[in-house]
């Protein structure tokens, strides 16, 4: 059973990111809790992720693109999607 509770750092980072977007199910929350209790690197990732999310939510910008810039960007996106 303990083996089923252990997750990799890769899974932990995915769970941390998902946790910010929506609520994890109980099983994944428990797995993440145990992993974070043991892994200082994933705890650091979680702290950094929370900081970035917090900063993004509290950042305002009046920057905007001109119509020409929007068209150039859209063309680049379309050409990349065709590849």
MMTF fields as JSON, N, C-alpha, C and O atoms, coordinates in Angstrom:
{
  "mmtfVersion": "1.0.0",
  "mmtfProducer": "UNKNOWN",
  "numBonds": 331,
  "numAtoms": 332,
  "numGroups": 83,
  "numChains": 1,
  "numModels": 1,
  "chainsPerModel": [1],
  "groupsPerChain": [83],
  "chainIdList": ["A"],
  "bondAtomList": [4, 2, 8, 6, 12, 10, 16, 14, 20, 18, 24, 22, 28, 26, 32, 30, 36, 34, 40, 38, 44, 42, 48, 46, 52, 50, 56, 54, 60, 58, 64, 62, 68, 66, 72, 70, 76, 74, 80, 78, 84, 82, 88, 86, 92, 90, 96, 94, 100, 98, 104, 102, 108, 106, 112, 110, 116, 114, 120, 118, 124, 122, 128, 126, 132, 130, 136, 134, 140, 138, 144, 142, 148, 146, 152, 150, 156, 154, 160, 158, 164, 162, 168, 166, 172, 170, 176, 174, 180, 178, 184, 182, 188, 186, 192, 190, 196, 194, 200, 198, 204, 202, 208, 206, 212, 210, 216, 214, 220, 218, 224, 222, 228, 226, 232, 230, 236, 234, 240, 238, 244, 242, 248, 246, 252, 250, 256, 254, 260, 258, 264, 262, 268, 266, 272, 270, 276, 274, 280, 278, 284, 282, 288, 286, 292, 290, 296, 294, 300, 298, 304, 302, 308, 306, 312, 310, 316, 314, 320, 318, 324, 322, 328, 326],
  "bondOrderList": [1, 1, 1, 1, 1, 1, 1, 1, 1, 1, 1, 1, 1, 1, 1, 1, 1, 1, 1, 1, 1, 1, 1, 1, 1, 1, 1, 1, 1, 1, 1, 1, 1, 1, 1, 1, 1, 1, 1, 1, 1, 1, 1, 1, 1, 1, 1, 1, 1, 1, 1, 1, 1, 1, 1, 1, 1, 1, 1, 1, 1, 1, 1, 1, 1, 1, 1, 1, 1, 1, 1, 1, 1, 1, 1, 1, 1, 1, 1, 1, 1, 1],
  "groupList": [{"groupName": "UNK", "atomNameList": ["N", "CA", "C", "O"], "elementList": ["N", "C", "C", "O"], "formalChargeList": [0, 0, 0, 0], "bondAtomList": [1, 0, 2, 1, 3, 2], "bondOrderList": [1, 1, 2], "singleLetterCode": "X", "chemCompType": "L-PEPTIDE LINKING"}],
  "groupTypeList": [0, 0, 0, 0, 0, 0, 0, 0, 0, 0, 0, 0, 0, 0, 0, 0, 0, 0, 0, 0, 0, 0, 0, 0, 0, 0, 0, 0, 0, 0, 0, 0, 0, 0, 0, 0, 0, 0, 0, 0, 0, 0, 0, 0, 0, 0, 0, 0, 0, 0, 0, 0, 0, 0, 0, 0, 0, 0, 0, 0, 0, 0, 0, 0, 0, 0, 0, 0, 0, 0, 0, 0, 0, 0, 0, 0, 0, 0, 0, 0, 0, 0, 0],
  "groupIdList": [1, 2, 3, 4, 5, 6, 7, 8, 9, 10, 11, 12, 13, 14, 15, 16, 17, 18, 19, 20, 21, 22, 23, 24, 25, 26, 27, 28, 29, 30, 31, 32, 33, 34, 35, 36, 37, 38, 39, 40, 41, 42, 43, 44, 45, 46, 47, 48, 49, 50, 51, 52, 53, 54, 55, 56, 57, 58, 59, 60, 61, 62, 63, 64, 65, 66, 67, 68, 69, 70, 71, 72, 73, 74, 75, 76, 77, 78, 79, 80, 81, 82, 83],
  "secStructList": [7, 2, 2, 2, 2, 7, 7, 7, 2, 2, 2, 2, 2, 2, 2, 2, 2, 2, 2, 2, 2, 1, 7, 7, 7, 2, 2, 2, 2, 2, 2, 2, 2, 2, 2, 2, 2, 2, 7, 2, 2, 2, 2, 2, 2, 2, 2, 2, 2, 2, 2, 2, 2, 2, 2, 2, 2, 6, 7, 7, 7, 7, 7, 7, 7, 7, 2, 2, 2, 2, 2, 2, 2, 2, 2, 2, 2, 2, 2, 2, 2, 2, 7],
  "xCoordList": [0.818, 0.0, 0.861, 0.549, 1.942, 2.829, 3.415, 3.63, 3.671, 4.219, 3.247, 3.67, 1.949, 0.947, 0.842, 0.379, 1.266, 1.2, 2.387, 2.32, 3.46, 4.653, 4.502, 4.15, 4.772, 4.711, 6.062, 6.854, 6.314, 7.567, 7.472, 6.392, 8.63, 8.66, 7.891, 7.25, 7.957, 7.226, 5.722, 5.031, 5.222, 3.796, 3.444, 2.38, 4.345, 4.089, 3.965, 3.089, 4.825, 4.742, 3.448, 2.857, 3.017, 1.732, 0.59, -0.301, 0.614, -0.434, -0.432, -1.495, 0.755, 0.847, 0.195, -0.567, 0.502, -0.078, -1.587, -2.328, -2.04, -3.48, -4.196, -5.34, -3.514, -4.108, -4.448, -5.441, -3.638, -3.903, -5.103, -5.81, -5.33, -6.405, -7.749, -8.789, -7.722, -8.947, -8.601, -7.429, -9.581, -9.382, -8.976, -9.595, -7.937, -7.506, -8.42, -8.998, -8.542, -9.324, -8.532, -7.333, -9.2, -8.611, -7.349, -6.354, -7.385, -6.239, -4.999, -3.91, -5.175, -4.036, -3.555, -2.36, -4.473, -4.059, -3.208, -2.213, -3.579, -2.811, -1.436, -0.425, -1.399, -0.119, 0.785, 1.976, 0.219, 1.001, 1.483, 2.631, 0.622, 0.992, 2.21, 3.164, 2.185, 3.303, 4.569, 5.67, 4.41, 5.59, 6.211, 7.428, 5.379, 5.901, 6.528, 7.442, 6.055, 6.623, 8.062, 8.864, 8.383, 9.714, 10.631, 11.852, 10.075, 10.889, 10.98, 10.012, 12.139, 12.298, 12.273, 11.9, 12.661, 12.668, 11.244, 10.96, 10.37, 8.972, 8.264, 7.378, 8.645, 8.099, 8.522, 7.727, 9.778, 10.273, 9.493, 9.106, 9.265, 8.475, 7.082, 6.573, 6.459, 5.109, 5.11, 4.217, 6.094, 6.182, 6.383, 5.748, 7.257, 7.499, 6.245, 5.914, 5.565, 4.346, 3.275, 2.605, 3.111, 2.132, 2.492, 1.61, 3.772, 4.225, 3.901, 3.39, 4.2, 3.947, 2.454, 2.047, 1.639, 0.181, -0.329, -1.144, 0.148, -0.264, 0.119, -0.688, 1.339, 1.79, 0.974, 0.63, 0.668, -0.125, -1.535, -2.088, -2.109, -3.469, -3.53, -4.572, -2.427, -2.412, -1.645, -1.279, -1.41, -0.71, -1.711, -2.551, -1.604, -2.455, -1.56, -0.441, -2.061, -1.292, -2.235, -3.325, -1.79, -2.549, -1.945, -2.346, -0.988, -0.322, -1.284, -2.103, -1.158, -1.982, -1.208, -0.269, -1.62, -0.986, -1.762, -2.983, -1.025, -1.695, -2.322, -2.017, -3.182, -3.835, -2.805, -2.954, -1.783, -0.731, 0.026, 0.311, 0.357, 1.056, 0.194, 0.7, -1.091, -2.007, -2.036, -2.021, -2.079, -2.124, -0.836, -0.883, 0.32, 1.606, 1.672, 2.101, 1.249, 1.264, 0.326, 0.685, -0.847, -1.807, -1.238, -1.415, -0.559, 0.066, 1.149, 1.275, 1.932, 2.97, 2.355, 2.844, 1.287, 0.593, 0.042, 0.196, -0.603, -1.177, -0.112, -0.315, 1.028, 2.099, 2.705, 3.082, 2.807, 3.332, 2.364, 2.786, 1.088, 0.085, 0.047, -0.341, 0.443, 0.438, 1.603, 1.582, 2.611, 3.8, 3.502, 4.389],
  "yCoordList": [-1.194, 0.0, 1.258, 2.235, 1.225, 2.387, 2.678, 3.837, 1.637, 1.811, 2.56, 3.323, 2.348, 3.039, 4.515, 5.327, 4.865, 6.243, 7.074, 8.303, 6.415, 7.127, 7.565, 6.766, 8.842, 9.364, 9.973, 10.294, 10.126, 10.722, 12.239, 12.802, 12.884, 14.35, 14.897, 15.944, 14.195, 14.631, 14.641, 15.598, 13.587, 13.534, 14.613, 15.226, 14.838, 15.848, 17.237, 18.01, 17.561, 18.886, 19.024, 20.103, 17.953, 17.986, 18.211, 19.021, 17.501, 17.657, 19.073, 19.649, 19.635, 21.0, 21.973, 22.855, 21.801, 22.679, 22.49, 23.463, 21.245, 20.969, 21.528, 21.974, 21.501, 22.005, 23.492, 23.954, 24.228, 25.649, 25.866, 26.865, 24.945, 25.099, 24.596, 25.207, 23.5, 22.934, 22.009, 21.74, 21.549, 20.704, 19.288, 18.667, 18.795, 17.416, 16.462, 16.827, 15.25, 14.266, 13.85, 14.11, 13.221, 12.891, 12.043, 12.292, 11.064, 10.181, 10.957, 10.763, 11.835, 12.603, 13.646, 13.931, 14.213, 15.159, 14.455, 15.014, 13.252, 12.5, 12.141, 12.288, 11.673, 11.339, 12.563, 12.476, 13.701, 14.936, 15.355, 15.773, 15.248, 15.605, 14.81, 15.387, 13.496, 12.656, 12.955, 12.961, 13.199, 13.505, 14.828, 14.923, 15.84, 17.142, 17.078, 17.846, 16.183, 16.028, 15.52, 15.775, 14.803, 14.209, 14.934, 14.822, 15.669, 16.206, 17.729, 18.432, 18.224, 19.672, 20.381, 21.551, 19.694, 20.318, 20.556, 21.59, 19.607, 19.779, 20.805, 21.518, 20.888, 21.942, 23.312, 24.252, 23.414, 24.66, 24.997, 26.146, 23.98, 24.192, 24.686, 25.611, 24.078, 24.49, 25.936, 26.702, 26.32, 27.703, 28.673, 29.727, 28.324, 29.183, 29.289, 30.368, 28.181, 28.166, 29.045, 29.808, 28.944, 29.766, 31.245, 32.084, 31.569, 32.951, 33.502, 34.615, 32.719, 33.161, 33.371, 34.383, 32.417, 32.531, 33.778, 34.526, 33.995, 35.176, 36.462, 37.387, 36.52, 37.709, 37.949, 39.09, 36.894, 37.038, 37.539, 38.336, 37.067, 37.475, 38.943, 39.582, 39.481, 40.844, 41.807, 42.907, 41.387, 42.231, 42.797, 42.08, 44.081, 44.705, 45.313, 45.744, 45.341, 45.89, 46.572, 46.082, 47.692, 48.403, 48.196, 48.846, 47.297, 47.046, 46.374, 45.536, 46.764, 46.134, 46.145, 46.919, 45.28, 45.182, 46.015, 46.146, 46.571, 47.267, 46.216, 45.028, 46.655, 45.722, 45.024, 43.843, 45.739, 45.14, 44.074, 43.0, 44.36, 43.39, 42.149, 41.027, 42.351, 41.22, 40.344, 39.117, 40.974, 40.23, 39.446, 38.292, 40.063, 39.378, 38.185, 37.101, 38.383, 37.298, 36.173, 35.001, 36.503, 35.485, 34.693, 33.477, 35.379, 34.69, 33.727, 32.633, 34.122, 33.235, 32.004, 30.888, 32.216, 31.094, 30.144, 28.928, 30.704, 29.864, 29.076, 27.903, 29.71, 28.989, 27.884, 26.84, 28.091, 27.06, 25.894, 24.745, 26.178, 25.119, 24.239, 23.074, 24.781, 24.018, 23.043, 22.119, 23.244, 22.374, 21.002, 20.149],
  "zCoordList": [0.0, 0.0, 0.0, -0.681, 0.766, 0.821, -0.549, -0.905, -1.313, -2.65, -3.555, -4.423, -3.358, -4.163, -3.788, -4.589, -2.583, -2.115, -2.606, -2.619, -3.005, -3.44, -4.889, -5.757, -5.143, -6.504, -6.848, -5.961, -8.118, -8.569, -8.457, -8.278, -8.567, -8.565, -9.765, -9.672, -10.875, -12.065, -11.787, -12.136, -11.164, -10.818, -9.796, -9.872, -8.843, -7.812, -8.429, -8.039, -9.383, -10.004, -10.808, -10.855, -11.426, -12.152, -11.158, -11.412, -10.034, -9.025, -8.443, -8.213, -8.205, -7.68, -8.661, -8.265, -9.931, -10.952, -11.057, -11.192, -10.995, -11.051, -9.836, -9.926, -8.7, -7.468, -7.597, -7.035, -8.326, -8.534, -9.456, -9.331, -10.369, -11.345, -10.813, -11.061, -10.094, -9.551, -8.392, -8.128, -7.737, -6.556, -6.951, -7.816, -6.308, -6.549, -5.785, -4.761, -6.289, -5.537, -4.292, -4.192, -3.374, -2.075, -2.215, -1.534, -3.077, -3.267, -3.712, -3.173, -4.699, -5.198, -4.194, -4.119, -3.425, -2.373, -1.327, -0.865, -0.95, 0.051, -0.508, 0.18, -1.752, -2.378, -2.434, -2.133, -2.819, -2.897, -1.514, -1.359, -0.511, 0.854, 1.316, 1.838, 1.128, 1.563, 0.762, 1.312, -0.519, -1.327, -0.88, -0.724, -0.675, -0.258, 1.132, 1.431, 1.973, 3.302, 3.227, 4.125, 2.153, 2.038, 1.056, 1.166, 0.105, -0.983, -0.913, -1.205, -0.527, -0.39, -1.74, -1.815, -2.794, -4.113, -4.625, -5.23, -4.382, -4.798, -3.916, -4.389, -2.634, -1.779, -2.305, -2.325, -2.729, -3.306, -4.579, -4.792, -5.426, -6.636, -6.284, -6.917, -5.278, -4.88, -4.411, -4.773, -3.615, -3.139, -4.297, -4.343, -5.225, -6.374, -7.248, -7.739, -7.433, -8.23, -7.596, -8.292, -6.293, -5.589, -5.702, -5.883, -5.599, -5.722, -7.112, -7.242, -8.144, -9.518, -9.748, -10.318, -9.305, -9.462, -8.737, -9.278, -7.529, -6.75, -7.481, -7.575, -7.995, -8.71, -9.972, -10.283, -10.69, -11.914, -11.627, -12.385, -10.53, -10.187, -9.775, -9.917, -9.27, -8.764, -9.67, -9.255, -10.887, -11.835, -12.823, -13.367, -13.04, -14.048, -15.11, -14.832, -16.302, -17.405, -18.387, -18.681, -18.871, -19.883, -21.265, -22.23, -21.352, -22.622, -23.595, -23.219, -24.835, -25.867, -27.176, -27.36, -28.066, -29.374, -30.386, -30.306, -31.334, -32.43, -33.344, -33.239, -34.22, -35.139, -36.033, -36.346, -36.434, -37.273, -36.489, -37.021, -35.223, -34.382, -34.151, -34.154, -33.955, -33.778, -35.027, -34.934, -36.176, -37.435, -37.661, -38.086, -37.382, -37.525, -36.588, -36.984, -35.349, -34.369, -34.791, -34.679, -35.265, -35.717, -36.892, -36.97, -37.799, -38.93, -38.48, -39.03, -37.486, -36.95, -36.302, -36.477, -35.558, -34.915, -35.957, -35.847, -36.972, -38.029, -38.77, -39.083, -39.054, -39.769, -38.923, -39.456, -37.605, -36.707, -36.583, -36.454, -36.622, -36.505, -37.744, -37.668, -38.871, -40.116, -40.205, -41.018, -39.377, -39.418, -38.894, -38.859]
}
